[in-house]
Amino acid sequence: MNLGLMKRRTSQNDLPYDAEVEYLRNSGAEYIYVPIKINNNWSWHLDFMRISNQNAYAAIIYGNPYKIGFWTKTNGIVWTNNTENVYNDITVPRNERIQIDVNRNTIKFSWTETKKTVSSVDYTINGINLFKWGIGDNRGGVHNIYNFYAKDENGIIRINLIPVRIGIVGYVYDKVSGQLFGKLGTSDFILGPDK
């Protein structure tokens, strides 16, 4: 069953979920698609934990079309903004909560002092997949996602995704639009503790 887009908040006290949870963890078979446009004038923040890789490339976030994304490799990390950059010198720790911040063509990794500059390539994506390379693709790893947000060129937060649950089923909720997004794929998310 496609649980992609659920419903919109109607008032501040009418939240469409039972509780916020600390994180969602995937098994590699499920993911979430969020239809939002992002371009290279925006900045964004991803708060996650790498648990394991199921293959060489394990997607955390992927743009539709293929123009922006992060994948954890066995040791390093891959970033793409229409071109591929493999950072074998940056080892992604396992079982440690970490962050990536992208500001136009600069990437900052929270677990190292290293900053990377990537080529400034114009791109516009029409949506993002969390936990997955792309629709119908099996190149997913196992990650926790705690938060994803993006700001436009004026510094205004345009999307702010947090993990939530309805009963024992996990979703992400956009605090900006009031929309709830459910999983696609064959398995269910593992839920972190309630916040």
NUDOVEX-527275 format. One record per residue (C-alpha): residue number from 1; residue in three letters; x, y, z. Coordinates in nm, 3 decimals. Example, Ala and Ser with C-alpha at 12.3 -4.5 7.8 and 13.67 -1.06 7.14 Angstrom:
2
nr 1 | rest ALA | x 1.230 | y -0.450 | z 0.780
nr 2 | rest SER | x 1.367 | y -0.106 | z 0.714
This chain:
195
nr 1 | rest MET | x 0.000 | y 0.000 | z 0.000
nr 2 | rest ASN | x 0.132 | y 0.343 | z -0.092
nr 3 | rest LEU | x 0.144 | y 0.557 | z 0.220
nr 4 | rest GLY | x 0.342 | y 0.837 | z 0.055
nr 5 | rest LEU | x 0.142 | y 1.151 | z 0.131
nr 6 | rest MET | x -0.099 | y 1.138 | z 0.424
nr 7 | rest LYS | x -0.276 | y 1.451 | z 0.544
nr 8 | rest ARG | x -0.223 | y 1.812 | z 0.637
nr 9 | rest ARG | x -0.243 | y 1.964 | z 0.983
nr 10 | rest THR | x -0.562 | y 2.164 | z 1.035
nr 11 | rest SER | x -0.464 | y 2.341 | z 1.358
nr 12 | rest GLN | x -0.172 | y 2.364 | z 1.598
nr 13 | rest ASN | x -0.334 | y 2.111 | z 1.834
nr 14 | rest ASP | x -0.452 | y 1.876 | z 1.559
nr 15 | rest LEU | x -0.126 | y 1.698 | z 1.478
nr 16 | rest PRO | x -0.170 | y 1.396 | z 1.249
nr 17 | rest TYR | x 0.049 | y 1.163 | z 1.458
nr 18 | rest ASP | x 0.061 | y 1.014 | z 1.807
nr 19 | rest ALA | x 0.417 | y 1.108 | z 1.910
nr 20 | rest GLU | x 0.753 | y 1.235 | z 1.792
nr 21 | rest VAL | x 1.025 | y 0.973 | z 1.804
nr 22 | rest GLU | x 1.400 | y 1.018 | z 1.824
nr 23 | rest TYR | x 1.469 | y 0.854 | z 1.488
nr 24 | rest LEU | x 1.349 | y 0.620 | z 1.216
nr 25 | rest ARG | x 1.574 | y 0.328 | z 1.120
nr 26 | rest ASN | x 1.531 | y 0.143 | z 0.794
nr 27 | rest SER | x 1.625 | y -0.212 | z 0.704
nr 28 | rest GLY | x 1.741 | y -0.124 | z 0.352
nr 29 | rest ALA | x 1.410 | y -0.218 | z 0.189
nr 30 | rest GLU | x 1.195 | y 0.084 | z 0.275
nr 31 | rest TYR | x 1.228 | y 0.456 | z 0.212
nr 32 | rest ILE | x 1.031 | y 0.781 | z 0.212
nr 33 | rest TYR | x 0.971 | y 1.008 | z -0.086
nr 34 | rest VAL | x 0.907 | y 1.377 | z -0.024
nr 35 | rest PRO | x 0.802 | y 1.587 | z -0.327
nr 36 | rest ILE | x 0.981 | y 1.917 | z -0.266
nr 37 | rest LYS | x 1.185 | y 2.124 | z -0.510
nr 38 | rest ILE | x 1.539 | y 2.211 | z -0.400
nr 39 | rest ASN | x 1.803 | y 2.396 | z -0.600
nr 40 | rest ASN | x 2.167 | y 2.483 | z -0.543
nr 41 | rest ASN | x 2.085 | y 2.821 | z -0.386
nr 42 | rest TRP | x 1.939 | y 2.636 | z -0.087
nr 43 | rest SER | x 2.131 | y 2.506 | z 0.213
nr 44 | rest TRP | x 2.038 | y 2.192 | z 0.401
nr 45 | rest HIS | x 2.116 | y 1.985 | z 0.707
nr 46 | rest LEU | x 2.101 | y 1.609 | z 0.757
nr 47 | rest ASP | x 2.123 | y 1.450 | z 1.104
nr 48 | rest PHE | x 2.175 | y 1.073 | z 1.084
nr 49 | rest MET | x 2.359 | y 0.763 | z 1.203
nr 50 | rest ARG | x 2.523 | y 0.502 | z 0.985
nr 51 | rest ILE | x 2.442 | y 0.153 | z 1.111
nr 52 | rest SER | x 2.561 | y -0.071 | z 0.826
nr 53 | rest ASN | x 2.608 | y -0.092 | z 0.453
nr 54 | rest GLN | x 2.440 | y -0.362 | z 0.249
nr 55 | rest ASN | x 2.665 | y -0.296 | z -0.048
nr 56 | rest ALA | x 2.935 | y -0.053 | z -0.160
nr 57 | rest TYR | x 2.694 | y 0.240 | z -0.191
nr 58 | rest ALA | x 2.430 | y 0.289 | z 0.077
nr 59 | rest ALA | x 2.202 | y 0.586 | z 0.018
nr 60 | rest ILE | x 2.098 | y 0.828 | z 0.291
nr 61 | rest ILE | x 1.940 | y 1.092 | z 0.072
nr 62 | rest TYR | x 1.885 | y 1.099 | z -0.303
nr 63 | rest GLY | x 1.737 | y 1.362 | z -0.535
nr 64 | rest ASN | x 1.488 | y 1.303 | z -0.811
nr 65 | rest PRO | x 1.617 | y 1.335 | z -1.079
nr 66 | rest TYR | x 1.967 | y 1.206 | z -1.003
nr 67 | rest LYS | x 2.145 | y 1.530 | z -0.919
nr 68 | rest ILE | x 2.202 | y 1.548 | z -0.547
nr 69 | rest GLY | x 2.271 | y 1.292 | z -0.278
nr 70 | rest PHE | x 2.483 | y 1.128 | z -0.013
nr 71 | rest TRP | x 2.585 | y 0.766 | z 0.007
nr 72 | rest THR | x 2.794 | y 0.600 | z 0.274
nr 73 | rest LYS | x 3.051 | y 0.362 | z 0.133
nr 74 | rest THR | x 3.226 | y 0.087 | z 0.324
nr 75 | rest ASN | x 3.456 | y 0.351 | z 0.472
nr 76 | rest GLY | x 3.402 | y 0.681 | z 0.294
nr 77 | rest ILE | x 3.122 | y 0.897 | z 0.168
nr 78 | rest VAL | x 2.998 | y 0.997 | z -0.175
nr 79 | rest TRP | x 2.838 | y 1.330 | z -0.260
nr 80 | rest THR | x 2.689 | y 1.416 | z -0.595
nr 81 | rest ASN | x 2.550 | y 1.738 | z -0.735
nr 82 | rest ASN | x 2.529 | y 1.630 | z -1.097
nr 83 | rest THR | x 2.884 | y 1.496 | z -1.069
nr 84 | rest GLU | x 3.022 | y 1.232 | z -0.835
nr 85 | rest ASN | x 3.279 | y 1.302 | z -0.565
nr 86 | rest VAL | x 3.411 | y 1.014 | z -0.356
nr 87 | rest TYR | x 3.569 | y 1.118 | z -0.027
nr 88 | rest ASN | x 3.770 | y 0.816 | z 0.074
nr 89 | rest ASP | x 3.964 | y 1.037 | z 0.316
nr 90 | rest ILE | x 3.648 | y 1.091 | z 0.523
nr 91 | rest THR | x 3.554 | y 0.780 | z 0.717
nr 92 | rest VAL | x 3.191 | y 0.776 | z 0.821
nr 93 | rest PRO | x 3.173 | y 0.644 | z 1.178
nr 94 | rest ARG | x 2.924 | y 0.373 | z 1.260
nr 95 | rest ASN | x 2.676 | y 0.389 | z 1.546
nr 96 | rest GLU | x 2.748 | y 0.757 | z 1.608
nr 97 | rest ARG | x 2.506 | y 1.043 | z 1.554
nr 98 | rest ILE | x 2.651 | y 1.281 | z 1.297
nr 99 | rest GLN | x 2.552 | y 1.571 | z 1.073
nr 100 | rest ILE | x 2.618 | y 1.695 | z 0.722
nr 101 | rest ASP | x 2.563 | y 2.061 | z 0.632
nr 102 | rest VAL | x 2.554 | y 2.173 | z 0.270
nr 103 | rest ASN | x 2.572 | y 2.544 | z 0.188
nr 104 | rest ARG | x 2.569 | y 2.583 | z -0.188
nr 105 | rest ASN | x 2.901 | y 2.431 | z -0.291
nr 106 | rest THR | x 3.051 | y 2.374 | z 0.056
nr 107 | rest ILE | x 2.999 | y 2.059 | z 0.262
nr 108 | rest LYS | x 3.079 | y 2.040 | z 0.634
nr 109 | rest PHE | x 3.097 | y 1.707 | z 0.818
nr 110 | rest SER | x 3.037 | y 1.716 | z 1.193
nr 111 | rest TRP | x 3.270 | y 1.430 | z 1.283
nr 112 | rest THR | x 3.579 | y 1.585 | z 1.125
nr 113 | rest GLU | x 3.725 | y 1.932 | z 1.083
nr 114 | rest THR | x 3.726 | y 1.875 | z 0.709
nr 115 | rest LYS | x 3.521 | y 2.092 | z 0.478
nr 116 | rest LYS | x 3.483 | y 2.009 | z 0.112
nr 117 | rest THR | x 3.422 | y 2.240 | z -0.179
nr 118 | rest VAL | x 3.241 | y 2.090 | z -0.474
nr 119 | rest SER | x 3.185 | y 2.229 | z -0.819
nr 120 | rest SER | x 2.899 | y 2.475 | z -0.841
nr 121 | rest VAL | x 2.654 | y 2.304 | z -1.074
nr 122 | rest ASP | x 2.304 | y 2.436 | z -1.130
nr 123 | rest TYR | x 2.047 | y 2.179 | z -1.036
nr 124 | rest THR | x 1.684 | y 2.160 | z -0.945
nr 125 | rest ILE | x 1.535 | y 1.843 | z -0.800
nr 126 | rest ASN | x 1.166 | y 1.766 | z -0.779
nr 127 | rest GLY | x 1.179 | y 1.554 | z -0.465
nr 128 | rest ILE | x 1.400 | y 1.359 | z -0.229
nr 129 | rest ASN | x 1.420 | y 0.999 | z -0.117
nr 130 | rest LEU | x 1.530 | y 0.936 | z 0.239
nr 131 | rest PHE | x 1.708 | y 0.604 | z 0.306
nr 132 | rest LYS | x 1.716 | y 0.503 | z -0.061
nr 133 | rest TRP | x 1.908 | y 0.554 | z -0.383
nr 134 | rest GLY | x 1.597 | y 0.569 | z -0.601
nr 135 | rest ILE | x 1.259 | y 0.419 | z -0.671
nr 136 | rest GLY | x 1.298 | y 0.052 | z -0.758
nr 137 | rest ASP | x 1.668 | y 0.049 | z -0.669
nr 138 | rest ASN | x 1.807 | y -0.177 | z -0.398
nr 139 | rest ARG | x 2.115 | y 0.027 | z -0.307
nr 140 | rest GLY | x 2.002 | y 0.116 | z 0.041
nr 141 | rest GLY | x 2.197 | y 0.094 | z 0.363
nr 142 | rest VAL | x 2.077 | y 0.087 | z 0.722
nr 143 | rest HIS | x 2.068 | y 0.434 | z 0.879
nr 144 | rest ASN | x 1.889 | y 0.627 | z 1.149
nr 145 | rest ILE | x 1.751 | y 0.961 | z 1.039
nr 146 | rest TYR | x 1.685 | y 1.217 | z 1.313
nr 147 | rest ASN | x 1.612 | y 1.531 | z 1.113
nr 148 | rest PHE | x 1.637 | y 1.688 | z 0.769
nr 149 | rest TYR | x 1.576 | y 2.054 | z 0.695
nr 150 | rest ALA | x 1.642 | y 2.288 | z 0.405
nr 151 | rest LYS | x 1.658 | y 2.667 | z 0.384
nr 152 | rest ASP | x 1.605 | y 2.876 | z 0.074
nr 153 | rest GLU | x 1.841 | y 3.148 | z -0.050
nr 154 | rest ASN | x 1.687 | y 3.394 | z 0.199
nr 155 | rest GLY | x 1.757 | y 3.167 | z 0.498
nr 156 | rest ILE | x 1.392 | y 3.070 | z 0.540
nr 157 | rest ILE | x 1.328 | y 2.708 | z 0.640
nr 158 | rest ARG | x 1.117 | y 2.558 | z 0.360
nr 159 | rest ILE | x 1.107 | y 2.198 | z 0.481
nr 160 | rest ASN | x 1.176 | y 2.050 | z 0.826
nr 161 | rest LEU | x 1.129 | y 1.674 | z 0.849
nr 162 | rest ILE | x 1.109 | y 1.498 | z 1.186
nr 163 | rest PRO | x 1.039 | y 1.130 | z 1.262
nr 164 | rest VAL | x 0.702 | y 1.050 | z 1.419
nr 165 | rest ARG | x 0.477 | y 0.751 | z 1.475
nr 166 | rest ILE | x 0.111 | y 0.659 | z 1.449
nr 167 | rest GLY | x 0.068 | y 0.361 | z 1.676
nr 168 | rest ILE | x 0.377 | y 0.155 | z 1.595
nr 169 | rest VAL | x 0.416 | y 0.276 | z 1.234
nr 170 | rest GLY | x 0.684 | y 0.533 | z 1.151
nr 171 | rest TYR | x 0.650 | y 0.841 | z 0.928
nr 172 | rest VAL | x 0.821 | y 1.173 | z 0.873
nr 173 | rest TYR | x 0.632 | y 1.494 | z 0.940
nr 174 | rest ASP | x 0.708 | y 1.825 | z 0.776
nr 175 | rest LYS | x 0.677 | y 2.095 | z 1.043
nr 176 | rest VAL | x 0.651 | y 2.364 | z 0.774
nr 177 | rest SER | x 0.370 | y 2.230 | z 0.554
nr 178 | rest GLY | x 0.201 | y 2.012 | z 0.815
nr 179 | rest GLN | x 0.223 | y 1.711 | z 0.583
nr 180 | rest LEU | x 0.289 | y 1.354 | z 0.690
nr 181 | rest PHE | x 0.486 | y 1.117 | z 0.466
nr 182 | rest GLY | x 0.480 | y 0.740 | z 0.497
nr 183 | rest LYS | x 0.708 | y 0.466 | z 0.384
nr 184 | rest LEU | x 0.738 | y 0.303 | z 0.047
nr 185 | rest GLY | x 0.889 | y -0.043 | z 0.012
nr 186 | rest THR | x 0.836 | y -0.381 | z 0.166
nr 187 | rest SER | x 0.943 | y -0.349 | z 0.530
nr 188 | rest ASP | x 0.855 | y -0.129 | z 0.825
nr 189 | rest PHE | x 1.074 | y 0.124 | z 1.000
nr 190 | rest ILE | x 1.223 | y 0.061 | z 1.341
nr 191 | rest LEU | x 1.120 | y 0.340 | z 1.576
nr 192 | rest GLY | x 1.340 | y 0.526 | z 1.816
nr 193 | rest PRO | x 1.205 | y 0.607 | z 2.162
nr 194 | rest ASP | x 0.934 | y 0.870 | z 2.202
nr 195 | rest LYS | x 1.062 | y 1.222 | z 2.262
